[in-house]
Amino acid sequence: MHACFLMPAVKKCRYACTITFAALIFASSMAQAQQKFDAINLLKTVKLLASDSLQGRKTGTPGNQAAREYIVAAFKGMALEPVFDSYTQPFSFESRREQGKRYDGINLIGKRTGQKTPQKYIVVSAHYDHVGMKNGEIYNGADDNASGVGALLAAIDYFGKHPPEHTIIFAAFDAEELGLQGARAFINETPVPRDSILLNINFDMVSRNAQRELYAVGTSHYPQLKPFVEAVAAEAKIHVLFGHDTKGEKPGDDWTSASDHGPFHRANIPFIYFGVEDHPDYHKPSDDYENIDPAFYIDVVDFLIDAVAAFDKGM
């Protein structure tokens, strides 16, 4: 009889303790991150970009335009320098997937000028578009890739306060979901000599993983980059893994061309792609802000900024 009454109490206690522990982890992550970037603003960015009002941010839609206006305002607010005459790089293309439908996309490009080697460039990228609406359902794309844009803006803020040695170009690409079109347009009309670009660092899906794992993809192609990641990973609060970049892996597991780093690789520009493995909400209407892992995401962004800084200092 006593055990019967005690069991629910024990379960309730364990549940409460689990929630309390998770809250402590989140509070700790927030406190430490605030020293490097605005963690509250980071989460607000993802929540806004993944809101129903933006209707999935598909290229050429009002929701995509609203996302673009938000990002441009953030660029201006952080005094990011334009690379072109403005932050925008318009481009057009025909979609092979939609019987030749023509799209007009707009990349958003800015820079932090290097203090020691300004004529050498690192491109940090994240795509801001998603897949829009299908059958009346909104695909909000919180992890894919509002999370990458949030990380991009956090890095812009950080390097505004800690000027880099090389010039860092920050690129919010459009039309990734329609075949990496924004990155292709950037490579076809690079604003700087292509051979002066040392590296592309691409953020795509970085806000949730049950095992707190983040992959660094590309070191099989560019082994000289691995020591930089390993050094930062040794101090990280997440698990940084390597792989998903060789043809010997299972079909579909080679991510060499899976996101906007692909066109850089084809142009013989080294890349590192940071992202999580696919989760149950990948490319589904359930990829919502409520399903990201804020504590993990904040720790990931902390690591990503350190990784960009390590490449900047060491290359």
C-alpha positions in Angstrom: 0.0 0.0 0.0 2.7 2.4 0.9 4.7 1.6 -2.2 1.6 2.3 -4.2 1.4 5.8 -2.8 5.1 6.4 -3.0 5.7 5.4 -6.6 3.9 8.4 -8.1 5.7 10.7 -5.7 9.1 9.2 -6.8 8.2 9.6 -10.5 7.1 13.1 -9.9 10.3 13.9 -8.1 12.4 12.4 -10.8 10.5 14.4 -13.5 10.9 17.6 -11.5 14.6 17.0 -10.9 15.1 16.3 -14.7 13.3 19.6 -15.5 15.4 21.5 -12.9 18.6 20.0 -14.2 17.7 20.9 -17.8 16.9 24.4 -16.7 20.2 24.7 -14.9 22.1 23.6 -18.0 20.2 26.1 -20.1 20.8 28.9 -17.6 24.5 28.0 -17.5 24.8 28.1 -21.3 22.9 31.4 -21.4 25.2 33.0 -18.8 28.4 31.9 -20.5 27.2 32.7 -24.0 26.2 36.2 -23.1 29.9 37.0 -22.7 30.5 36.2 -26.4 27.2 37.0 -28.1 23.6 37.9 -27.2 22.0 34.5 -26.6 18.6 36.0 -26.1 18.7 37.7 -29.4 20.0 34.5 -31.0 16.8 32.7 -30.0 14.6 35.6 -30.9 16.0 35.5 -34.4 15.2 31.8 -34.9 11.7 32.3 -33.4 10.9 35.2 -35.8 12.3 33.6 -38.9 10.5 30.4 -38.2 7.2 32.0 -37.4 4.0 31.2 -39.3 3.8 34.8 -40.6 6.8 34.2 -42.8 5.1 31.1 -44.4 8.3 29.1 -44.8 10.5 31.8 -46.5 10.4 30.2 -49.9 12.4 32.2 -52.5 10.3 34.8 -54.3 7.6 35.0 -51.6 6.5 37.8 -49.2 7.8 35.6 -46.3 11.2 35.4 -47.9 11.2 39.1 -48.4 10.3 39.6 -44.7 13.2 37.4 -43.7 15.5 39.4 -45.9 14.4 42.7 -44.5 15.0 41.4 -40.9 18.5 40.3 -41.9 19.4 43.5 -43.6 18.2 45.5 -40.6 20.4 43.3 -38.4 23.4 43.9 -40.8 22.8 47.6 -40.5 22.4 47.5 -36.8 25.7 45.8 -36.4 27.5 48.2 -38.9 28.4 45.4 -41.2 30.2 46.7 -44.3 28.6 46.0 -47.6 30.7 44.0 -50.1 28.8 45.4 -53.2 27.1 48.8 -53.5 24.5 47.4 -51.0 24.1 44.2 -49.0 22.1 42.6 -51.9 23.3 40.4 -54.7 20.3 39.7 -57.0 20.3 36.6 -59.3 17.8 34.7 -61.4 17.5 31.1 -62.4 15.1 28.5 -63.8 14.0 25.7 -61.6 14.5 22.2 -63.1 12.3 20.8 -60.4 9.3 23.0 -61.4 9.3 22.7 -65.2 11.5 25.7 -65.8 9.8 28.1 -63.5 11.9 31.3 -63.2 12.9 32.7 -59.8 14.5 35.9 -58.7 16.7 35.4 -55.6 18.7 37.8 -53.5 21.8 37.0 -51.5 22.7 39.2 -48.6 26.5 39.9 -48.3 28.6 41.9 -45.9 32.1 41.9 -44.4 34.3 42.6 -41.5 37.6 43.9 -42.9 40.7 42.1 -41.7 43.3 44.0 -39.7 46.4 42.0 -40.8 45.6 40.3 -44.1 42.6 42.2 -45.5 43.1 40.9 -49.1 42.6 37.2 -48.0 39.0 36.1 -47.3 37.0 33.6 -45.3 33.4 33.3 -46.3 31.0 32.3 -43.5 27.6 31.3 -44.9 24.1 30.2 -44.0 21.0 30.1 -46.2 17.9 32.0 -45.1 15.3 30.5 -47.4 13.2 27.4 -46.7 10.6 25.4 -48.7 7.5 27.5 -48.1 4.0 25.9 -48.0 2.8 22.6 -49.3 -0.9 21.5 -49.3 -1.8 24.4 -47.0 0.8 23.5 -44.4 3.6 25.9 -43.4 7.1 24.5 -43.3 8.8 26.9 -40.9 12.3 25.6 -41.1 13.5 26.5 -37.6 16.5 24.2 -37.6 16.7 24.3 -41.4 17.9 27.0 -41.5 16.8 29.8 -39.2 19.3 28.3 -36.8 22.2 28.9 -39.2 21.1 32.5 -39.8 21.0 33.1 -36.1 24.5 31.7 -35.8 25.6 33.9 -38.7 24.3 37.0 -37.0 25.9 36.1 -33.7 29.3 35.7 -35.5 28.8 39.1 -37.2 28.2 40.7 -33.8 31.3 39.0 -32.3 33.7 40.0 -35.0 32.4 43.5 -34.9 33.8 43.6 -31.3 36.8 41.5 -32.0 38.1 42.5 -35.5 39.4 39.6 -37.5 42.9 39.2 -39.0 41.6 38.2 -42.5 38.5 39.8 -44.1 35.5 37.7 -43.2 32.6 37.8 -45.8 29.3 37.0 -44.2 26.8 35.5 -46.7 23.1 34.8 -46.1 22.3 32.8 -49.2 18.9 32.6 -50.9 17.5 29.6 -52.8 19.5 26.9 -51.2 16.4 24.7 -51.1 16.0 25.1 -54.9 19.4 23.7 -55.7 22.1 25.8 -54.0 21.3 28.6 -56.4 22.4 31.5 -54.1 25.8 29.9 -53.5 26.2 29.2 -57.2 25.4 32.8 -58.0 28.0 34.0 -55.5 30.7 31.7 -57.0 29.8 32.8 -60.5 30.1 36.5 -59.6 32.5 36.5 -56.6 33.0 40.1 -55.3 36.7 39.3 -54.7 39.2 37.3 -56.7 38.3 33.7 -56.3 41.8 32.6 -55.5 41.9 35.0 -52.6 39.1 33.0 -50.8 40.9 30.7 -48.3 37.8 28.9 -47.0 34.1 28.6 -46.8 32.5 27.8 -43.4 28.9 26.9 -43.8 26.2 26.7 -41.1 23.1 24.6 -41.9 20.9 23.0 -39.3 22.8 23.6 -36.0 20.1 23.8 -33.3 19.0 20.3 -32.3 20.5 16.8 -31.7 19.5 14.4 -28.9 23.1 13.3 -28.4 24.4 16.9 -28.5 26.4 16.0 -31.6 27.5 18.4 -34.4 29.3 17.2 -37.5 32.3 19.0 -39.1 32.2 17.9 -42.8 34.9 18.4 -45.3 38.1 17.3 -43.6 38.4 14.2 -45.8 38.8 16.5 -48.8 40.8 19.1 -46.9 42.7 17.3 -44.1 44.7 20.5 -43.4 41.6 21.9 -41.8 41.0 19.1 -39.3 43.6 20.3 -36.6 41.8 23.7 -36.3 38.5 22.0 -35.6 40.0 19.4 -33.2 41.7 22.1 -31.1 38.4 24.0 -30.6 36.4 20.8 -30.2 38.6 19.8 -27.3 37.2 22.7 -25.3 33.6 22.6 -26.6 30.5 21.7 -24.5 29.2 19.7 -27.4 30.4 16.5 -29.2 32.1 17.4 -32.5 32.3 14.5 -34.9 33.9 14.1 -38.4 32.6 12.3 -41.4 29.7 12.4 -44.0 32.2 13.5 -46.6 33.4 10.4 -48.4 31.8 8.3 -51.2 32.6 5.1 -49.2 29.9 5.9 -46.7 26.3 4.7 -47.1 24.4 6.2 -50.1 23.1 9.6 -49.1 25.6 10.0 -46.3 28.1 12.0 -48.3 27.2 15.6 -47.6 29.9 17.1 -49.8 27.3 18.8 -52.0 24.4 18.8 -49.6 24.4 22.5 -48.9 25.9 25.8 -49.9 29.5 24.7 -49.4 29.0 22.4 -52.5 29.7 25.2 -55.1 32.7 26.3 -53.2 34.1 22.8 -53.2 33.5 22.5 -57.0 35.4 25.8 -57.4 38.3 24.2 -55.5 37.8 26.4 -52.5 38.2 24.5 -49.2 35.1 24.2 -47.0 34.0 23.1 -43.5 30.3 22.4 -43.2 28.8 22.4 -39.6 25.5 20.7 -39.2 23.5 18.0 -37.3 22.2 14.8 -38.7 18.7 14.7 -40.0 16.0 14.5 -37.3 12.3 13.4 -37.5 11.2 17.0 -38.3 13.6 17.5 -41.2 11.7 19.1 -44.1 8.4 18.6 -42.3 5.9 21.2 -41.0 7.0 20.2 -37.5 10.4 21.9 -37.9 9.2 24.6 -35.5 10.9 26.8 -33.0 9.4 24.9 -30.1 11.3 21.8 -31.3 14.9 23.2 -31.2 17.1 22.6 -28.2 18.0 26.0 -26.9 20.8 24.9 -24.6 22.5 22.8 -27.3 22.0 25.5 -29.8 23.7 28.2 -27.7 26.6 25.8 -27.0 26.9 25.1 -30.7 27.0 28.8 -31.6 29.7 29.3 -28.9 31.7 26.6 -30.6 31.1 27.9 -34.1 32.4 31.4 -33.2 35.5 29.9 -31.7 36.0 27.8 -34.8 35.8 30.7 -37.1 38.2 32.7 -34.9 40.6 29.7 -34.9 40.7 29.6 -38.7 41.1 33.3 -38.9 44.1 33.3 -36.6 45.7 30.2 -37.9 45.4 30.2 -41.7 
